[in-house]
Amino acid sequence: MNGKRKIIIASRGSELALWQAHFVQQDLARTGLDSEIKIIKTQGDKVQHLSLDKLEGKGFFTKEIEEALLNREADLAVHSHKDLPTESPEGLLIAAVSYREDPSELILVRKESFDPKMKFGFRKNAVIGTSSARRKSLLLAFRSDIEIKDLRGNVPTRIQKLRDGEYDAILLAAAGVERLKLDLSDFHVEKPDPREFVPAPAQGVLALQTRADDAELINALQAIHHADVAACISIERKVLNLFEGGCHLPLGCYCIRDDEDYFQVWATKADAWDKAPRLVYMKTKRTEDAAERIVEKIKNIKPASVFITRNLRRHDFFADVLRGNGYKVEGRALIEINAVPLIKVPAADWVFFSSKHAVRFFLQQAAVPEGARIAAVGKGTAQELREHGLRADFIGQDNDTRLTGKKFGALAGRSTVLFPQAKGSMRTIQQQLPAVKVINLIVYESIQHSADDLPVSDILVFTSPSNAESWLEKNKIGADQKVVAMGHATESTLKERGVRVHAMPATFDDAGLAAAVFGC
């Protein structure tokens, strides 16, 4: 590229937008290109009194910047990719994308509004600030008790509104806060798993937009282009495009490429911000039509009757999100859980809880040994710990407990690990820990109940091997019934009895379970 050419970078004037423009400017400088930044005000900057879903049309954070490119008043625009319409105006294209900052949401909670026992850490009936239809829909699905108020302004302005007491908590994209290195010490900070609280398509990624006829600049930008990121967000953005949506659509999509070269995709969509979302998951190596298949999954969801082998709770996300989409949901635990009395709790470096029951029956009788760190097999178990006032230092992220065990083993090293567990536990985690000193501590046992008078349901969700065994003692599974198994141990139990398993949740939480049911 001509070394004498100075690239004009168009940017919004917010602190975050300027950080993004300066970041790209530095990247360009490392490739030998000179540039300067030109600030342009957009409709989204000018109109602050309306929520995003009330603004007319699409591209209200980008239109004026794109006009500057087309009018040759600028050469390059740096956008938050999630703010862009899915189709560039004629004559423009996305020539490159940045690395991906953390795509998660960040929940900031005023300390006086913090309740460690509640989902996401904010008190009951809290006032939550966000103008995103997607965030509103998901928040209400998880916490129907809350009140939502619109929140506009740049990132520092939003945080100041929280400090001023206008809200109990607010939601922001983690990427913006991370990039600005803001001081959040006066808040409690939560970061939901993006596979549970699904982010906007391309959240955390910068898009570098230029004129389609500027071949010289397009070629130069390939030196700072992240093709691996582009492969994932192309699926996310295509899903958004197929729904003909902009950033006001209550839709989230998140894609990762795993170690085995599979693309894993989580998506959520609601009909409106105050409607229950539908959640789907897909794992594939065939990427050319991945977005189309995700959209087809969402569009083809048909209400059915569901039976789950656990007692349903009030504000049960799994049941609420399915019922909100027309499903009939019933639940009953087919086993009785009883405590096994403890005589002594040995000292340990870690206490690893492999179920909610292990948490309950251990903490009913004892305390975590002084100085010990805490591990949880998944988010559901971690939430149970929170409800007892404890926080897990390690939380498993896989539906395969063998992988969770290996990852925990890499962290635990040669530590001593205490495992509160059920009588007859399969001890899958322990088998992955050859270097660890394992102490198995029986704290509860399961007694099977009679599985009589169960409803006839289209979809059966088995939450444990014991529940599956109890159900199968007196019941058969019809050819038209679909089966969801929670974890590989439950799947193995069902397969040993000749039962076909149609789906398994990708994550050990209610969102993963719901996505598995929606996918049946």
C-alpha positions as a Python dict, from the first residue, in 0.01 Angstrom:
ca = {
    (1, 'M'): (0, 0, 0),
    (2, 'N'): (117, 355, -74),
    (3, 'G'): (313, 456, 236),
    (4, 'K'): (222, 822, 187),
    (5, 'R'): (-153, 760, 217),
    (6, 'K'): (-310, 857, 547),
    (7, 'I'): (-615, 646, 638),
    (8, 'I'): (-909, 843, 779),
    (9, 'I'): (-1083, 635, 1048),
    (10, 'A'): (-1447, 727, 1119),
    (11, 'S'): (-1566, 670, 1475),
    (12, 'R'): (-1839, 765, 1717),
    (13, 'G'): (-1726, 999, 1991),
    (14, 'S'): (-1794, 785, 2297),
    (15, 'E'): (-1507, 677, 2516),
    (16, 'L'): (-1549, 314, 2408),
    (17, 'A'): (-1579, 395, 2037),
    (18, 'L'): (-1260, 602, 2056),
    (19, 'W'): (-1080, 322, 2241),
    (20, 'Q'): (-1180, 91, 1955),
    (21, 'A'): (-1064, 338, 1690),
    (22, 'H'): (-730, 393, 1867),
    (23, 'F'): (-684, 17, 1900),
    (24, 'V'): (-723, -27, 1524),
    (25, 'Q'): (-503, 276, 1462),
    (26, 'Q'): (-226, 109, 1663),
    (27, 'D'): (-274, -217, 1473),
    (28, 'L'): (-243, -29, 1145),
    (29, 'A'): (69, 148, 1266),
    (30, 'R'): (234, -187, 1334),
    (31, 'T'): (182, -272, 966),
    (32, 'G'): (335, 61, 860),
    (33, 'L'): (12, 251, 785),
    (34, 'D'): (-51, 607, 902),
    (35, 'S'): (-402, 713, 1007),
    (36, 'E'): (-608, 975, 1184),
    (37, 'I'): (-948, 956, 1359),
    (38, 'K'): (-1254, 1154, 1256),
    (39, 'I'): (-1546, 1170, 1503),
    (40, 'I'): (-1899, 1142, 1363),
    (41, 'K'): (-2222, 1167, 1564),
    (42, 'T'): (-2493, 908, 1489),
    (43, 'Q'): (-2869, 897, 1546),
    (44, 'G'): (-2817, 659, 1838),
    (45, 'D'): (-2591, 918, 2004),
    (46, 'K'): (-2837, 1201, 1951),
    (47, 'V'): (-3156, 1023, 2068),
    (48, 'Q'): (-3108, 917, 2431),
    (49, 'H'): (-3463, 926, 2565),
    (50, 'L'): (-3592, 619, 2376),
    (51, 'S'): (-3509, 252, 2426),
    (52, 'L'): (-3340, 81, 2132),
    (53, 'D'): (-3651, -108, 2025),
    (54, 'K'): (-3840, 221, 1983),
    (55, 'L'): (-3589, 380, 1743),
    (56, 'E'): (-3691, 371, 1378),
    (57, 'G'): (-3519, 132, 1139),
    (58, 'K'): (-3177, -29, 1173),
    (59, 'G'): (-2823, 100, 1193),
    (60, 'F'): (-2892, 393, 1425),
    (61, 'F'): (-2533, 370, 1556),
    (62, 'T'): (-2379, 329, 1209),
    (63, 'K'): (-2574, 508, 932),
    (64, 'E'): (-2397, 844, 947),
    (65, 'I'): (-2056, 675, 964),
    (66, 'E'): (-2136, 463, 660),
    (67, 'E'): (-2246, 775, 472),
    (68, 'A'): (-1906, 929, 549),
    (69, 'L'): (-1738, 628, 389),
    (70, 'L'): (-1957, 641, 80),
    (71, 'N'): (-1899, 1017, 47),
    (72, 'R'): (-1521, 956, 75),
    (73, 'E'): (-1501, 1171, 387),
    (74, 'A'): (-1343, 870, 558),
    (75, 'D'): (-1170, 549, 447),
    (76, 'L'): (-1229, 310, 732),
    (77, 'A'): (-1495, 272, 1001),
    (78, 'V'): (-1452, 83, 1327),
    (79, 'H'): (-1778, -54, 1466),
    (80, 'S'): (-1887, -276, 1749),
    (81, 'H'): (-1982, -561, 1519),
    (82, 'K'): (-2300, -637, 1714),
    (83, 'D'): (-2434, -288, 1633),
    (84, 'L'): (-2410, -336, 1256),
    (85, 'P'): (-2705, -430, 1036),
    (86, 'T'): (-2646, -773, 884),
    (87, 'E'): (-2614, -632, 533),
    (88, 'S'): (-2374, -352, 445),
    (89, 'P'): (-2501, -68, 224),
    (90, 'E'): (-2422, -104, -144),
    (91, 'G'): (-2061, -5, -200),
    (92, 'L'): (-1938, -102, 149),
    (93, 'L'): (-1810, -424, 303),
    (94, 'I'): (-1654, -563, 621),
    (95, 'A'): (-1292, -609, 523),
    (96, 'A'): (-1162, -747, 854),
    (97, 'V'): (-1258, -828, 1211),
    (98, 'S'): (-1066, -800, 1538),
    (99, 'Y'): (-986, -1055, 1806),
    (100, 'R'): (-1285, -1139, 2025),
    (101, 'E'): (-1294, -985, 2371),
    (102, 'D'): (-1499, -1171, 2633),
    (103, 'P'): (-1847, -1205, 2472),
    (104, 'S'): (-2027, -1241, 2807),
    (105, 'E'): (-2264, -1002, 2973),
    (106, 'L'): (-2157, -820, 3287),
    (107, 'I'): (-2409, -764, 3566),
    (108, 'L'): (-2318, -483, 3803),
    (109, 'V'): (-2508, -488, 4132),
    (110, 'R'): (-2516, -213, 4393),
    (111, 'K'): (-2375, -362, 4712),
    (112, 'E'): (-2685, -269, 4912),
    (113, 'S'): (-2892, -458, 4651),
    (114, 'F'): (-2671, -768, 4652),
    (115, 'D'): (-2821, -1100, 4760),
    (116, 'P'): (-2578, -1391, 4718),
    (117, 'K'): (-2859, -1647, 4738),
    (118, 'M'): (-3045, -1513, 4436),
    (119, 'K'): (-2976, -1587, 4069),
    (120, 'F'): (-2735, -1325, 3928),
    (121, 'G'): (-2680, -1178, 4275),
    (122, 'F'): (-2943, -904, 4292),
    (123, 'R'): (-3219, -889, 4551),
    (124, 'K'): (-3579, -995, 4503),
    (125, 'N'): (-3797, -742, 4312),
    (126, 'A'): (-3486, -552, 4202),
    (127, 'V'): (-3498, -273, 3941),
    (128, 'I'): (-3269, -371, 3653),
    (129, 'G'): (-3141, -133, 3387),
    (130, 'T'): (-3113, -237, 3022),
    (131, 'S'): (-3259, -124, 2689),
    (132, 'S'): (-3178, -447, 2505),
    (133, 'A'): (-3482, -657, 2409),
    (134, 'R'): (-3268, -973, 2419),
    (135, 'R'): (-3142, -901, 2771),
    (136, 'K'): (-3492, -814, 2891),
    (137, 'S'): (-3636, -1140, 2760),
    (138, 'L'): (-3365, -1354, 2918),
    (139, 'L'): (-3368, -1166, 3248),
    (140, 'L'): (-3743, -1207, 3288),
    (141, 'A'): (-3717, -1577, 3203),
    (142, 'F'): (-3463, -1631, 3482),
    (143, 'R'): (-3604, -1379, 3730),
    (144, 'S'): (-3972, -1302, 3680),
    (145, 'D'): (-3981, -1102, 4005),
    (146, 'I'): (-3777, -809, 3873),
    (147, 'E'): (-3874, -472, 3725),
    (148, 'I'): (-3690, -358, 3413),
    (149, 'K'): (-3622, 7, 3332),
    (150, 'D'): (-3463, 132, 3012),
    (151, 'L'): (-3099, 238, 3032),
    (152, 'R'): (-2926, 449, 2767),
    (153, 'G'): (-2599, 637, 2736),
    (154, 'N'): (-2237, 538, 2690),
    (155, 'V'): (-2075, 288, 2925),
    (156, 'P'): (-1947, 535, 3190),
    (157, 'T'): (-2283, 718, 3186),
    (158, 'R'): (-2473, 394, 3245),
    (159, 'I'): (-2247, 300, 3533),
    (160, 'Q'): (-2289, 645, 3689),
    (161, 'K'): (-2666, 605, 3674),
    (162, 'L'): (-2624, 286, 3876),
    (163, 'R'): (-2403, 469, 4127),
    (164, 'D'): (-2670, 739, 4154),
    (165, 'G'): (-2922, 478, 4267),
    (166, 'E'): (-3152, 478, 3963),
    (167, 'Y'): (-3123, 97, 3945),
    (168, 'D'): (-3035, -196, 4168),
    (169, 'A'): (-2831, -353, 3889),
    (170, 'I'): (-2750, -300, 3523),
    (171, 'L'): (-2637, -518, 3234),
    (172, 'L'): (-2348, -428, 3004),
    (173, 'A'): (-2136, -613, 2751),
    (174, 'A'): (-1827, -733, 2936),
    (175, 'A'): (-1611, -642, 2635),
    (176, 'G'): (-1670, -268, 2670),
    (177, 'V'): (-1595, -263, 3041),
    (178, 'E'): (-1284, -479, 2996),
    (179, 'R'): (-1151, -252, 2723),
    (180, 'L'): (-1203, 65, 2923),
    (181, 'K'): (-1048, -86, 3240),
    (182, 'L'): (-1314, 78, 3455),
    (183, 'D'): (-1309, 69, 3834),
    (184, 'L'): (-1598, -150, 3951),
    (185, 'S'): (-1484, -193, 4311),
    (186, 'D'): (-1799, -33, 4453),
    (187, 'F'): (-2022, -298, 4288),
    (188, 'H'): (-2077, -669, 4310),
    (189, 'V'): (-1993, -807, 3965),
    (190, 'E'): (-2152, -1114, 3804),
    (191, 'K'): (-2054, -1263, 3467),
    (192, 'P'): (-2312, -1516, 3340),
    (193, 'D'): (-2195, -1801, 3122),
    (194, 'P'): (-2259, -1701, 2756),
    (195, 'R'): (-2397, -2049, 2692),
    (196, 'E'): (-2670, -1977, 2946),
    (197, 'F'): (-2724, -1602, 2900),
    (198, 'V'): (-2660, -1595, 2526),
    (199, 'P'): (-2497, -1273, 2397),
    (200, 'A'): (-2577, -1071, 2087),
    (201, 'P'): (-2431, -1205, 1761),
    (202, 'A'): (-2066, -1094, 1727),
    (203, 'Q'): (-2060, -939, 2075),
    (204, 'G'): (-1702, -851, 2171),
    (205, 'V'): (-1578, -821, 1810),
    (206, 'L'): (-1480, -508, 1615),
    (207, 'A'): (-1579, -478, 1249),
    (208, 'L'): (-1356, -286, 1009),
    (209, 'Q'): (-1570, -148, 728),
    (210, 'T'): (-1450, 20, 410),
    (211, 'R'): (-1551, 88, 51),
    (212, 'A'): (-1579, -217, -170),
    (213, 'D'): (-1371, -47, -442),
    (214, 'D'): (-1076, 31, -212),
    (215, 'A'): (-881, -282, -302),
    (216, 'E'): (-555, -134, -172),
    (217, 'L'): (-693, -84, 182),
    (218, 'I'): (-886, -412, 183),
    (219, 'N'): (-566, -599, 101),
    (220, 'A'): (-371, -412, 369),
    (221, 'L'): (-632, -492, 636),
    (222, 'Q'): (-579, -867, 592),
    (223, 'A'): (-265, -831, 804),
    (224, 'I'): (-482, -755, 1110),
    (225, 'H'): (-780, -977, 1020),
    (226, 'H'): (-873, -1265, 1258),
    (227, 'A'): (-1007, -1540, 1032),
    (228, 'D'): (-1081, -1776, 1325),
    (229, 'V'): (-1312, -1518, 1482),
    (230, 'A'): (-1475, -1445, 1146),
    (231, 'A'): (-1562, -1815, 1102),
    (232, 'C'): (-1763, -1820, 1428),
    (233, 'I'): (-1935, -1485, 1402),
    (234, 'S'): (-2034, -1548, 1041),
    (235, 'I'): (-2270, -1817, 1174),
    (236, 'E'): (-2400, -1587, 1449),
    (237, 'R'): (-2458, -1299, 1209),
    (238, 'K'): (-2621, -1523, 948),
    (239, 'V'): (-2876, -1637, 1207),
    (240, 'L'): (-2958, -1271, 1274),
    (241, 'N'): (-2979, -1203, 901),
    (242, 'L'): (-3218, -1492, 840),
    (243, 'F'): (-3451, -1352, 1103),
    (244, 'E'): (-3419, -1011, 933),
    (245, 'G'): (-3326, -857, 1266),
    (246, 'G'): (-3120, -572, 1402),
    (247, 'C'): (-2994, -508, 1753),
    (248, 'H'): (-3354, -445, 1869),
    (249, 'L'): (-3449, -810, 1802),
    (250, 'P'): (-3469, -1034, 2113),
    (251, 'L'): (-3220, -1277, 1965),
    (252, 'G'): (-2887, -1405, 2089),
    (253, 'C'): (-2639, -1634, 1918),
    (254, 'Y'): (-2300, -1757, 2034),
    (255, 'C'): (-2059, -1988, 1851),
    (256, 'I'): (-1729, -2142, 1954),
    (257, 'R'): (-1491, -2376, 1776),
    (258, 'D'): (-1381, -2653, 2013),
    (259, 'D'): (-1059, -2853, 2032),
    (260, 'E'): (-1200, -3119, 1800),
    (261, 'D'): (-1283, -2861, 1531),
    (262, 'Y'): (-1656, -2875, 1594),
    (263, 'F'): (-1856, -2555, 1589),
    (264, 'Q'): (-2088, -2538, 1889),
    (265, 'V'): (-2375, -2291, 1855),
    (266, 'W'): (-2618, -2164, 2119),
    (267, 'A'): (-2911, -1946, 2013),
    (268, 'T'): (-3209, -1788, 2184),
    (269, 'K'): (-3502, -1600, 2036),
    (270, 'A'): (-3824, -1452, 2170),
    (271, 'D'): (-4119, -1304, 1983),
    (272, 'A'): (-4094, -988, 2195),
    (273, 'W'): (-3893, -861, 2491),
    (274, 'D'): (-4167, -963, 2735),
    (275, 'K'): (-4217, -1311, 2587),
    (276, 'A'): (-4043, -1633, 2690),
    (277, 'P'): (-3736, -1712, 2477),
    (278, 'R'): (-3678, -2036, 2289),
    (279, 'L'): (-3332, -2188, 2328),
    (280, 'V'): (-3153, -2423, 2089),
    (281, 'Y'): (-2808, -2583, 2064),
    (282, 'M'): (-2621, -2745, 1776),
    (283, 'K'): (-2279, -2908, 1735),
    (284, 'T'): (-2151, -2946, 1380),
    (285, 'K'): (-1852, -2956, 1149),
    (286, 'R'): (-2074, -2867, 853),
    (287, 'T'): (-2071, -2488, 866),
    (288, 'E'): (-2200, -2393, 523),
    (289, 'D'): (-2566, -2423, 631),
    (290, 'A'): (-2525, -2412, 1010),
    (291, 'A'): (-2717, -2087, 1049),
    (292, 'E'): (-3002, -2215, 834),
    (293, 'R'): (-3030, -2526, 1049),
    (294, 'I'): (-3031, -2322, 1371),
    (295, 'V'): (-3309, -2099, 1235),
    (296, 'E'): (-3504, -2404, 1119),
    (297, 'K'): (-3474, -2555, 1468),
    (298, 'I'): (-3615, -2238, 1624),
    (299, 'K'): (-3895, -2199, 1371),
    (300, 'N'): (-3997, -2566, 1392),
    (301, 'I'): (-4036, -2579, 1769),
    (302, 'K'): (-4380, -2720, 1843),
    (303, 'P'): (-4534, -2731, 2192),
    (304, 'A'): (-4544, -3075, 2350),
    (305, 'S'): (-4603, -3236, 2688),
    (306, 'V'): (-4294, -3289, 2904),
    (307, 'F'): (-4229, -3496, 3215),
    (308, 'I'): (-3909, -3441, 3415),
    (309, 'T'): (-3792, -3661, 3700),
    (310, 'R'): (-3759, -3387, 3957),
    (311, 'N'): (-3998, -3184, 4165),
    (312, 'L'): (-4073, -2850, 4004),
    (313, 'R'): (-3989, -2540, 4201),
    (314, 'R'): (-4145, -2197, 4209),
    (315, 'H'): (-3968, -1972, 3955),
    (316, 'D'): (-3833, -2286, 3782),
    (317, 'F'): (-3658, -2158, 3468),
    (318, 'F'): (-3685, -2493, 3290),
    (319, 'A'): (-4061, -2518, 3340),
    (320, 'D'): (-4130, -2145, 3299),
    (321, 'V'): (-3951, -2107, 2966),
    (322, 'L'): (-4118, -2416, 2822),
    (323, 'R'): (-4464, -2320, 2947),
    (324, 'G'): (-4411, -1971, 2809),
    (325, 'N'): (-4381, -2135, 2467),
    (326, 'G'): (-4694, -2346, 2501),
    (327, 'Y'): (-4549, -2667, 2647),
    (328, 'K'): (-4724, -2864, 2921),
    (329, 'V'): (-4467, -2946, 3190),
    (330, 'E'): (-4503, -3184, 3484),
    (331, 'G'): (-4238, -3308, 3720),
    (332, 'R'): (-4190, -3551, 4003),
    (333, 'A'): (-3881, -3694, 4169),
    (334, 'L'): (-3893, -4073, 4150),
    (335, 'I'): (-3639, -4120, 4426),
    (336, 'E'): (-3627, -4017, 4789),
    (337, 'I'): (-3304, -3865, 4916),
    (338, 'N'): (-3205, -3932, 5276),
    (339, 'A'): (-2906, -3809, 5474),
    (340, 'V'): (-2632, -4048, 5581),
    (341, 'P'): (-2503, -3931, 5922),
    (342, 'L'): (-2147, -3800, 5930),
    (343, 'I'): (-1906, -3898, 6204),
    (344, 'K'): (-1609, -3682, 6111),
    (345, 'V'): (-1515, -3447, 5828),
    (346, 'P'): (-1146, -3482, 5740),
    (347, 'A'): (-922, -3190, 5647),
    (348, 'A'): (-880, -3126, 5275),
    (349, 'D'): (-743, -2871, 5027),
    (350, 'W'): (-1060, -2891, 4815),
    (351, 'V'): (-1420, -2998, 4861),
    (352, 'F'): (-1573, -3113, 4532),
    (353, 'F'): (-1955, -3117, 4516),
    (354, 'S'): (-2092, -3330, 4232),
    (355, 'S'): (-2462, -3255, 4286),
    (356, 'K'): (-2708, -3023, 4459),
    (357, 'H'): (-2793, -3306, 4698),
    (358, 'A'): (-2428, -3337, 4800),
    (359, 'V'): (-2429, -2968, 4887),
    (360, 'R'): (-2750, -2985, 5090),
    (361, 'F'): (-2676, -3299, 5290),
    (362, 'F'): (-2315, -3210, 5359),
    (363, 'L'): (-2388, -2854, 5474),
    (364, 'Q'): (-2682, -2969, 5687),
    (365, 'Q'): (-2435, -3164, 5898),
    (366, 'A'): (-2098, -2994, 5865),
    (367, 'A'): (-1903, -2695, 5742),
    (368, 'V'): (-1642, -2680, 5467),
    (369, 'P'): (-1305, -2748, 5631),
    (370, 'E'): (-1117, -2430, 5716),
    (371, 'G'): (-896, -2313, 5431),
    (372, 'A'): (-1045, -2553, 5177),
    (373, 'R'): (-1141, -2432, 4831),
    (374, 'I'): (-1471, -2537, 4676),
    (375, 'A'): (-1547, -2700, 4342),
    (376, 'A'): (-1884, -2764, 4176),
    (377, 'V'): (-1957, -3006, 3893),
    (378, 'G'): (-2173, -2746, 3713),
    (379, 'K'): (-2369, -2423, 3739),
    (380, 'G'): (-2671, -2583, 3909),
    (381, 'T'): (-2452, -2714, 4190),
    (382, 'A'): (-2272, -2379, 4208),
    (383, 'Q'): (-2608, -2203, 4246),
    (384, 'E'): (-2701, -2438, 4530),
    (385, 'L'): (-2375, -2343, 4702),
    (386, 'R'): (-2465, -1976, 4659),
    (387, 'E'): (-2797, -2034, 4827),
    (388, 'H'): (-2598, -2158, 5126),
    (389, 'G'): (-2378, -1848, 5119),
    (390, 'L'): (-2076, -2013, 4951),
    (391, 'R'): (-1901, -1949, 4619),
    (392, 'A'): (-1730, -2213, 4408),
    (393, 'D'): (-1367, -2156, 4309),
    (394, 'F'): (-1405, -2404, 4024),
    (395, 'I'): (-1725, -2466, 3823),
    (396, 'G'): (-1738, -2741, 3560),
    (397, 'Q'): (-1843, -2623, 3216),
    (398, 'D'): (-1895, -2956, 3036),
    (399, 'N'): (-2185, -3200, 3019),
    (400, 'D'): (-1924, -3479, 3018),
    (401, 'T'): (-1811, -3523, 3378),
    (402, 'R'): (-1497, -3697, 3255),
    (403, 'L'): (-1381, -3376, 3090),
    (404, 'T'): (-1477, -3177, 3400),
    (405, 'G'): (-1266, -3416, 3608),
    (406, 'K'): (-963, -3372, 3383),
    (407, 'K'): (-990, -2993, 3392),
    (408, 'F'): (-1029, -2994, 3768),
    (409, 'G'): (-732, -3229, 3799),
    (410, 'A'): (-512, -2982, 3610),
    (411, 'L'): (-605, -2720, 3870),
    (412, 'A'): (-596, -2940, 4181),
    (413, 'G'): (-257, -3096, 4109),
    (414, 'R'): (-154, -3317, 4402),
    (415, 'S'): (-404, -3171, 4648),
    (416, 'T'): (-625, -3361, 4888),
    (417, 'V'): (-984, -3348, 4764),
    (418, 'L'): (-1293, -3436, 4969),
    (419, 'F'): (-1593, -3567, 4772),
    (420, 'P'): (-1928, -3553, 4956),
    (421, 'Q'): (-2138, -3796, 4754),
    (422, 'A'): (-2422, -4045, 4729),
    (423, 'K'): (-2403, -4404, 4840),
    (424, 'G'): (-2332, -4603, 4525),
    (425, 'S'): (-2184, -4304, 4338),
    (426, 'M'): (-2014, -4392, 4009),
    (427, 'R'): (-1722, -4163, 4107),
    (428, 'T'): (-1659, -4052, 3749),
    (429, 'I'): (-1476, -3734, 3853),
    (430, 'Q'): (-1247, -3923, 4091),
    (431, 'Q'): (-1141, -4161, 3814),
    (432, 'Q'): (-992, -3866, 3624),
    (433, 'L'): (-766, -3762, 3915),
    (434, 'P'): (-464, -3996, 3931),
    (435, 'A'): (-242, -3741, 4110),
    (436, 'V'): (-500, -3634, 4368),
    (437, 'K'): (-550, -3782, 4713),
    (438, 'V'): (-923, -3859, 4705),
    (439, 'I'): (-1140, -3881, 5017),
    (440, 'N'): (-1489, -4018, 4944),
    (441, 'L'): (-1748, -3916, 5202),
    (442, 'I'): (-2100, -4065, 5183),
    (443, 'V'): (-2353, -3796, 5285),
    (444, 'Y'): (-2678, -3923, 5131),
    (445, 'E'): (-2848, -4221, 4973),
    (446, 'S'): (-3125, -4260, 4716),
    (447, 'I'): (-3432, -4475, 4774),
    (448, 'Q'): (-3646, -4545, 4471),
    (449, 'H'): (-4014, -4451, 4484),
    (450, 'S'): (-4291, -4629, 4305),
    (451, 'A'): (-4332, -4479, 3961),
    (452, 'D'): (-4708, -4534, 3936),
    (453, 'D'): (-4970, -4302, 3786),
    (454, 'L'): (-4722, -4100, 3581),
    (455, 'P'): (-4857, -3873, 3305),
    (456, 'V'): (-4824, -3984, 2945),
    (457, 'S'): (-4587, -3728, 2793),
    (458, 'D'): (-4432, -3663, 2452),
    (459, 'I'): (-4088, -3592, 2601),
    (460, 'L'): (-3928, -3759, 2904),
    (461, 'V'): (-3640, -3590, 3083),
    (462, 'F'): (-3435, -3815, 3312),
    (463, 'T'): (-3216, -3625, 3559),
    (464, 'S'): (-3019, -3914, 3711),
    (465, 'P'): (-2952, -4288, 3671),
    (466, 'S'): (-3160, -4364, 3983),
    (467, 'N'): (-3460, -4175, 3849),
    (468, 'A'): (-3428, -4355, 3516),
    (469, 'E'): (-3413, -4696, 3688),
    (470, 'S'): (-3717, -4615, 3901),
    (471, 'W'): (-3919, -4504, 3597),
    (472, 'L'): (-3825, -4810, 3391),
    (473, 'E'): (-3924, -5056, 3665),
    (474, 'K'): (-4294, -5012, 3588),
    (475, 'N'): (-4307, -4809, 3268),
    (476, 'K'): (-4217, -4856, 2904),
    (477, 'I'): (-4114, -4588, 2659),
    (478, 'G'): (-4330, -4564, 2350),
    (479, 'A'): (-4194, -4542, 1998),
    (480, 'D'): (-4319, -4185, 1964),
    (481, 'Q'): (-4177, -4061, 2296),
    (482, 'K'): (-3853, -3861, 2294),
    (483, 'V'): (-3596, -3905, 2572),
    (484, 'V'): (-3355, -3648, 2717),
    (485, 'A'): (-3076, -3771, 2948),
    (486, 'M'): (-2897, -3546, 3197),
    (487, 'G'): (-2533, -3655, 3172),
    (488, 'H'): (-2345, -3958, 3043),
    (489, 'A'): (-2417, -4173, 3349),
    (490, 'T'): (-2792, -4131, 3295),
    (491, 'E'): (-2749, -4193, 2923),
    (492, 'S'): (-2556, -4516, 2993),
    (493, 'T'): (-2825, -4641, 3231),
    (494, 'L'): (-3095, -4581, 2969),
    (495, 'K'): (-2898, -4738, 2685),
    (496, 'E'): (-2829, -5048, 2896),
    (497, 'R'): (-3206, -5087, 2921),
    (498, 'G'): (-3246, -5051, 2545),
    (499, 'V'): (-3376, -4693, 2552),
    (500, 'R'): (-3282, -4458, 2272),
    (501, 'V'): (-3164, -4119, 2397),
    (502, 'H'): (-3264, -3840, 2159),
    (503, 'A'): (-3086, -3548, 2326),
    (504, 'M'): (-2847, -3452, 2603),
    (505, 'P'): (-2802, -3101, 2741),
    (506, 'A'): (-2480, -2930, 2639),
    (507, 'T'): (-2449, -2779, 2987),
    (508, 'F'): (-2556, -2894, 3334),
    (509, 'D'): (-2813, -2622, 3396),
    (510, 'D'): (-3177, -2541, 3325),
    (511, 'A'): (-3089, -2354, 3006),
    (512, 'G'): (-2908, -2661, 2872),
    (513, 'L'): (-3202, -2884, 2967),
    (514, 'A'): (-3453, -2651, 2804),
    (515, 'A'): (-3248, -2633, 2483),
    (516, 'A'): (-3236, -3013, 2471),
    (517, 'V'): (-3616, -3032, 2502),
    (518, 'F'): (-3672, -2758, 2242),
    (519, 'G'): (-3445, -2956, 2009),
    (520, 'C'): (-3648, -3279, 2034),
}
